[in-house]
Amino acid sequence: MKVNSGHSFTDDQNRWLDLIRRHLIENLLMEKDDIDTLPIFTREGASWGSLAKVFKGRLENLIHEINEAIAA
């Protein structure tokens, strides 16, 4: 994934990034609300707040980067 370049991620962050990648295979866009509402995330116990902590406040910027990379 193009977004991985320039970033260092923990194992926990990589686990969530894998779920995001799986979501994007079918949807081609990631939105903030997806994390709170879609089963791929909720069945894993994810919420926007919990993932924002995992990504140390960088989640919104990361999702923006991911969406831009997909659009490019």
N, C-alpha and C positions, 0 to 999 in steps of 0.2 A: 504494500500500500504506500502510495506516494507520501502520505501524511506521516508515516513512521520515520522518514528521513528528517533529521534535525531534532528529533525527540528521543528521549530515553524513557521507557515505560517499565513499570514494575510488572511482576507476574499477574497480580490482581487486575491491574489496568489492562494488560494484554488479554485477559479473559473477557473483560467487558468489551474491549475493542473487537474481539472475535464475534460477539453477539451483534454488535453494531454492523460489522461487515456482513453477517448473515442476513440481517434486516435489509441492508442496502442492496443485496443481490435481487431481492424481490421488489423493492420500493424506489430505488434510485434517489431518495431524498431522506434526510434525517431531520426530524423536528423535535424540539424540546418536549412537546406533549407526548411523543411516541414512547418515551421512557416511562412515563406515568400511566400510560393506557394500554399499550400493546402487550399481549401475552408473552412474547419472546423475552421481554424484560421483566414484567410483573411476576411471572412464575418463578423467576430467579431472585425475587425479593428486591428488585431495583426500584428506585424512585429517583426523581431528579436530585433531590437533596442528598441522598446517599451516594449517588455517583459523583456529584459535585465534590463531595468530600474525598472520594477515592482519587479523583483527578486534581485534587488540591486547588479547586477554584478555576481550573483551566478548561472545564468541560464545554462551556458555551463557545469559547474560542476554537476548541478542537472540532466541535460539530460544524462550526462555520468553515473551518479549513477543509474538512471532509467533503462538505457540500460543494465548495469551490473546486476541489480536485475532481469531483465527479463531473461537474459542469464543463471542465476544461477539455 
